[in-house]
Amino acid sequence: MLYIPYLFPLVAALIAAVVRGDISDYWFLYLIGVVACDLIIWIFYFFLTTCNEYLSGYVVKMVHENAWVERVRTRETRTENGKTVTETKIKYVHHPDKWYEVLNTGEIITVTSRFYDYYRNMWGGEYYISVHHSNLESGGGGYEFKWNGDEGQSCTATYTGRYRNPLRNTNSIFRGTRMKRKMAKKIGLFDYPSVKDSEQQVILRHEAVNCPDDFFMANVALQRLNAFCGSKHQIHVFILLFPADMGIGISQQQYDYWKSLNKNELVVCLGIDDGKVKWTRAMCWGGEPKELDILYRDYYISDSRLRLTEFVYFMRDNIDKWKRVEAKDFKYLGTHMSFGGGMLYLFISLILSAVILYVALS
């Protein structure tokens, strides 16, 4: 299917030659069309096979840059009485205060002054810093303070990154069944939680599952697992709580809805009935992490009570058993485009060739 559009520019060149009577003047149509087809393929694969993943880290320092004024020098040229006149003008641009946090991963996230003040009062140790600004007229400088090293007072953050996902737009068995959002909501699946105030809810609960007493404490513990282990182990964990009577098959449907998950994700589904865990399933990019799946199942076989915070600590203690699946492991699948994406590619290529032909004959 990918090679069919390369015929479109050839047909366009032949039509132009028949109409105009000289093919030598229209060979460039084929060249333009081929280059355009290659460009379209690249754009399609870039947007259809790249997606967002969630990354987490912890704040190592917070910075406040003071407001400053920039001196901007511009030159304007105009004509007066037949003569060219150049005038130099000076204007002053005000840059407001800026507050941001720096994560252990190097990511910089803008925060509010209130957020900055909260952790400054908690961590202390603020000191003055010099901040370089080009064309500084006045103001400048700033302050920063560093994390005090106490994980109990740490500040975690989650942000998104882009990566190429070879499974996202294929029809591979690892891709799972395609599922629309309307159907997903009908059967009770979860959307990916959004990042709000630089953090993300990582334990998701079905409305039919009673909220455990330690739900919020466990969520913070899991956020810290993602923050302190995420970069080193390339992991981002979600725990999903389903009613046990929905059956373990609901986890596969969730896997399909999240399009085979992201490369750094470990998703643990728990089936809950009256505060007890009846079934478990661990899932990762392209399948199951067998060792962890068995480990978590055995954990709840020995004690089925849903004690989320203890379970999160158990997961962190065994984080070394996590091994992220590499993209190269799916290299044997080759590069493919889904049927829908292929048809759209054919349509755009056909329209483009028609436009090139129209311009040539007009």
N, C-alpha and C positions, 0 to 999 in steps of 0.2 A: 504493500500500500504506500509506503514512504517514497517509492521511486516513481510512481505513476505521475505525480505533479511535474516531474522533469520532462514529460512529453508535452505539457501544456505550452511552454515557451517555444518548442520546436514547431508545434501546430500554428502558433501565433506568427512565427517567422515565415512559414510556408504560405499562410493566408495572405500576409502582407506582400509576399513575393508574387503571388498569383494576381492580386489586385493591382499592384504597381508594375508587375512585369519584369522585375529585376531582383533576383534573390540576393545579389552581392551587396545591395544597399541595406539589407535588413538582417544580416547575420548577427548584428549586435543585440537584436531582440532575444535571441536564444541565450546569449551570454548574460544579459541582464536578468532574464527569467531564472536561469540556473543559480545565479548568485542569490537572487531573492528567495528561491526555494530553500537553499542552504541556510539562509538567515532565518527564515520562518521555522525551520526544523530546530535550529538552535534556541530560538525564543520559546518555542513550544516545550522543549525538554527542560529549559531553565525554569519556566514557571510551573510546569506540570509535575516535575520531579523534585522540586525544592520546596521545603516547608519549614514551619517554625518548630523549634523545640524549646522546652523550658529549662533554663539553667539557673542555678542558685549559688549563692555565696554569702559570706558574712562581712560586715563592715569592719575595715581596719582603721579608718579614720574619717572624720568629717571636716569639711572645709567651708569657711565663709569668706568670700571675696567681697571687699568693700566696693561701694559704688565709685565710679571714676568717670572723668570727662576726657574724651578723645579730641585732639586737635586735628581736623581734616583740612588739608590744603588742596584746592582744586583750581584748574585753569580753564577759563572759558574764552572761546574765540568767536568773534562776530565781525561783520562788515559794516563800517560806517563811512559814508561819503566815498565809497569805492576803495577804501583802505581796510586792511585786516588789522583788527585790534585784539590783542590778547590781554585778558585781565585775570589776575590772581585773586582768588577769594578764600577766606578762612571761615570755616564754620565749626561749631563745637557740638559734639554728639555725647549725650549722657548715657552711660551704661549703668543700670541699676545693680543693687546688691545681688549676690548669687550664693546659694547654699547648695552643697552637694555632698554625697557620700561616695567613698572609694571602697570597692570590695576587694577581697583577697584575689579575685580573678582578674583584677585590673579594670573591671567595669565601673563607669562613673554614672551615678543616678542623681538627678536633681531632686532636692527635698525642700520643704518649707522651713521658714525661720523657727516656727514653733517646734517642728520635729528636731531641728538642730539643737535648740535650747534644752529640750527634754533630755537628750543624751549628753549634752555638755554638763548639765547638772548631775547626771548619774555617773559619768566617767571622770569628769574634771580634767585638769592638766592642759587647759587651753593656752596657746602661746601665739605670738604674733609671727606672721610670715610675710615675706616680700613677694609680690606677684608682678611678673613682667607684663607690661602693656605697651604696645607700639603707639607712638604719638601721644603719650600720656601728658595731659595738661594739668590735671589736679586729681586728688583722691588717690585711690589705689590701695595696695596692701591688703591684709586680711588676717584671719585667725584659723587655726585648726587644732584639733585634739584627736588623740588616738584611743582605740579600744583598750580597756583596762585589763583584758585577758581573761575576764571571768565569763565563762560560757553562759552562766545564768543571767548575766546582764548583756548578752550579746544582741546584736541587731542583724537579722537575716534579711535577705532580699532575693527576689526571683525576677528574672528578665527573660526575654526571648532571643533566640539566635536562629540563623538560617543554615540549612545544610541540605545536601542532595540525598534524597531518599529513593533508592532504586526500586522500592516496592510500591510507592505511592500511586503511580498511574499505570501499573501493569495489571494483567489478569492472572498473575501467579497465584497458586494456592496459598502462598504466604500472605497475600494481600487480603484475603478473606472476602466475604460476600459484601457487595456494595449495599449500603443502607441509607435511606433518606432520613432527614431529621424528623419529619412528621411521624414516621413509623417508630423511630427510636424513642421519641417522647411518649408514644402510645404504649410501648411495652416497658417503659420505666428506666431507660438508660440515661447515663449522665453525659452532659456536654463537658468539654474541657473547662475547668474553672478559669476565669479571667484573673489577670494580675491587677490587684487593686492596692494602692498605697505601697507599691514596691514589694508586695507579698501575695501569696496564693494559698487558697484553701486546698489542702492536700489529702484530707480525709473527707470523703463524700458519703452522705447517708441517704438512703431511700426513705421517702416519707413514711413508709409502713414500718420502719425500724425505729424503735424507741431510742432516744438520744442517751448514750451511756453517760454516767456521771463524770467520767474523765475525758469526755470527747474533746473539749477545748485544750486541755493540758496535753493530750496525746497529739493533737494537731500541731501544737508548738514544738513538741519533741520531734515530730516528723519533719517539720520545717528546718529544724536544726540538723537533723540527719542529712537532709538534702544540701544544706549550706556547708557543713563541715566535711562531708564525704563526697559531695557532688563533683567537685573538680578533680580530686585525686582518683576516684573510682568511676568517673563518668556515669553517674547515676542520678536519677530523679524519680522518687517513689510516690505513688498514690495508693491509698487504701480505700476500697469501695465496699460499702456495707449494703447488702441486699437481703431481703426476706428469704429465709431458707427455702420456703415452699416455691419460690420461683425456679428452683433447680440450678444445678451448676452450669447448665447450658446457657444461662443468662450471661455468664462471663465471656463465652465465645461471641455472643451477640455484641457485647460491649467492645470486645477486641475488633470485631468487624466495623463497628460504628466509628471507632477511633482509628480506622484505616491502618491496622497492623501496628499501631503505637509508633512512638518516636524512638530513635536509636538508643537514647540513654534512659528510657523509662522501664521501671519495674512496677507493674500494677498487680496488687494483691486483692483479690475479691474474696469476701467472707460472707457466707450464708448464715444469717442470724435468726434464732428462734428463742424468744423468752430469755434474752441475755446470754445465750450460749451459741457457740459456733458449731454448726452442723456440717459445713463443708468449706473447703478452701481451694483456691486456685491462684497460682502465681503465673504472670504472663510477661513476656518481653517482646522486643522487636523481632517479628518473624517466628514466634512460637512460644515455648515455655522454657524457663531456666530449670531444668529437671531437678538439680540438686536442691535448689531453694524451694521448689514446689513440694518436694518430699519433706524437707526440713520443717516448713510451716505446717504441713498437714500433721506431722508427728507431734508438733508443739501443741496443737489443739486436741489431738487424740489423748494426750496425757492429762490435759486439763481444758475442758471445753468452755470455761467461763470467759466471757469477753472482757478482758482487761487490756484495753487498747494501749495504754501508756507502757505497760510491761512488755507488750508485744513489740512496740516500736523499739524499746531498748534491746530486746532480743534480736531484732532485725539489724540493729546497728552493731551489736557484738559479733554478728556473723556476716558483716558486710564484705569481708574478704572472699566469701564464696560467690560473690557476684562477678560475672565476666560478661562485659558488654559484647554483643554480636557486632562484628565488623562488616562494613559495606562490601568488602572484598569477598565475604562468604556467600554473597548473592551474585557474584560476577558471572557464574555459569548460566544464570537466567537470561543473560544478554540484555540488550536495550530494546524495549518495546513501547508501543504507544497503544493506549486503550482504543476500543472501537469508536467511542464518541470523540475522543481527541483526534483520531485519524480522519474521521469524516469532516471535522471542522477544519483540519489542516488542508484536506483536499478542496474544500469549498473556498477557503481564503486564497489558495494557490491559483484556483481557476479564475476567481475574480481579479486577482492581480495580473494574470496573463491577459485577460480581456481588457483591462485598463491600459496595459502596455501597448496592445494592438490598437486600441482606439487612439491613443496619443500618436502612434506612428502613422496612422492613416488620416489623421485630422489635418 
